[in-house]
Amino acid sequence: MMRTKAVCVFAALGFMSQIEHASAGGFYSPYQSATAIGTAFAGASVRTDDVGFFLYNPAVISSFSKAQTFSDVRGFAPSARIVPTQALSPAGTNLTRNGDSGNMTDLAAAPGSVTVIPLGHGLTAGFGSSAPFATAVETDSGWGGRFHLKKAYMVGMNATGAVSWQPASWISVAGGLQVQRFETRFENSALVPTGPASAVEATAFMKGRDWGLGGVAGVVLKPLPTTSVGLAWRSAMTHDIHGKVGAKLPGIPVERVSYDIDLPQTITAGLEHRLTPELRLFAELQWADWSRFQGFDISFASGRANEVRPVEWKDTWLAAIGFGYRITPATEVTAGVSYDTAAAKNGSGTTLSPDANKLMVAGGILTDVPQIGRVSLSYGHVFGEDAPVNASNLSSGTVNGTLKSRLDVVAIGLTHEW
């Protein structure tokens, strides 16, 4: 019983911010559209020139008179590394000389799709798939902070459906539902007792999944012929994760556990203003209430006391500005810059908390190809500020250091009428 408890108390809630998709505060991933990446998300919640923007605001689809499908693939080349200045095992052994985490990320690709169907009478239906919450990391197995983190995987796959209504030429409103499948897998080292005064190091794990349901809504206003304003909302969701905890060691039983994950709501405002027939300006502002995410309260099926892993996060903001310039009747180039704030409060809490302010610079090109459709290509680079890592608890020891991160994103998309 003592051995089981020692394993189940493990800190498998390791570092999970800004990895596979270099999140925009917390583990939110805004990289949902190849076209939106081309302006660093500026104008994503108001633009009506591509159905892919449905993923940011469902009200944008009212302007389309024909059925269309948008498909894209986004490629990610991230780098994220924790460099410890102090690393101690749960037993107090100094592990600092074991080195840093190594690059915790790999090359990754993510597909996406949106289909829009006009229904008549000012109504348009849209359906889309995306992964707005995504992180996947794996460290070097022997690094100094391995008692806090070896692997972490948190991915929420969304299917969104909505109907947009345009009662007048100057306004569109929309509402719908999002269904999300959320999966988690965590691993870290743990000391498993083998006798009254002895223990062996083993890899502990915790994994689980859940389905959730939420809402989406949006509005697009056109107060002037040259100006449009968009407002969008995506609801908060709480997942009651059910799964298993144990250790990769013979004789250690697997125990069932459950824990909640509180994901934030997001509210976004976008602006599009046409200065000339060729030049458009875009702006975006997004708020996410990450303060509702307060960590993990792990409940064990055996009935023993819960293990609480508190996390202190704050709400985040993302601001972006960009432009589009039409160089030919069929081709437009875009560019933009965005800045988003960190969710973690200066590296407080567990290794889940470290986060960093991030600056993204991006560019893209959109061109209409006869008989094929609209093709979009984009590239973005994300500069992550160095951020502190400060984590300490009885079951995982201590790791203090610095997070260093960056990200390159390349994306291609195609919109085809049918």
Summary of the structure (lengths in Angstrom):
residues: 418
radius of gyration: 22.9
end to end distance: 62.7
largest distance: 79.0
contacts: 1604
relative contact order: 0.22
helix: 7%
strand: 61%
